Amino acid sequence: MDYIFLNGEFVEKDKAMVSVFDHGVLYGDGIFEGIRAYNGRVFRLGEHVDRFFAAAKAIMLDLPYTKQEISDIVVETCRKNKMNDCYIRLVATRGKGDLGLSPKNCDKPTIFCIAANVSLYPKEMYENGMPLITSVQRRNKATIIDPQIKSLNYLNNILAKIEANRAGVPEALMLNHDGIVCECTGDNIFIIKDGVIYTPPVYIGILDGITRRVVIELAKKLGYQVVETQFTLFNVYSADECFLTGTAAEAIAVTKVDDRVIGTGKCGKITAEILKAFREYAKTPECGVKI
């Protein structure tokens, strides 16, 4: 039986209900975290919880739990469902209110946590890479809705993902209003040129991905120079290698963008090295909190 943590208790999956008057349902008014568990440890749980609370503060959502209590909820959700390797979704909404836009009648937040089987890209895609398109949808500007806030309003990303679906590719690359490369609908992007690894800086309007952070750390330990800087599609098209990072994706090669072949058209040497290092790190006790 699958159990969902919902507002202080564990309930059976089919009985986990949220009100139709919840502001998360009506207006996308809430936040979430996507978290992985590997080999009985919740990956970088402390960083995920910190980001969860930072997002709550940004939207003025007062969470009814401490950071330690939220961490315990995540771990207990995995235990309750007897899962050691899984994908975890932690969500907080403004809570039940009325049909008005103002959240003043939302008495308390809705908090729930789900642990489910993780869905990865096919093994052959990690070897052969994936194709991307560039979306016509521009990434939300940080001056409007900062992409660092993992809000429940993901329509910007979803519209770009629809483009990817229609084009028959797994992901879509998103630019900002100045044509600068930002990220994909659910993953951060890296390019490699002449042995140097480049990735967009957070301030241009991207999510400060936890996997992105880990990959930067690991790449530096492997002896590579990592530069956070702005770049355009020209730099992507002419890169020697390109890869994406994300909670579900880990680190996966991109070998074609807008029908331009990247590098050799296969997963590059540096990308493969980084993926190997990431997966080895995910097996260590240092990677996270024990379930």
ABEGO torsion letter per residue (X at the ends): XBBBBBGGBBBBAAABBBBAABAAAAAGBEBBBBBBBBGGBBBGAAAAAAAAAAAAAAAGBBBABBAAAAAAAAAAAAAAAGBABBBBBBBBBAEBBBABABAAABABBBBBBBBBBBBBBBAAAAAAEBBBBBBABBBBBAAABBAABBBABAAAAAAAAAAAAAAGBABBBBBBAAGBBBBBAABBBBBBBGGBBBBBBAAAGBBBBAAAAAAAAAAAAAGBBBBBBBBBAAAAAABABBBBBBAAAEBBBBABBGGBBBEAGBBBAAAAAAAAAAAAAAABAAABBBX
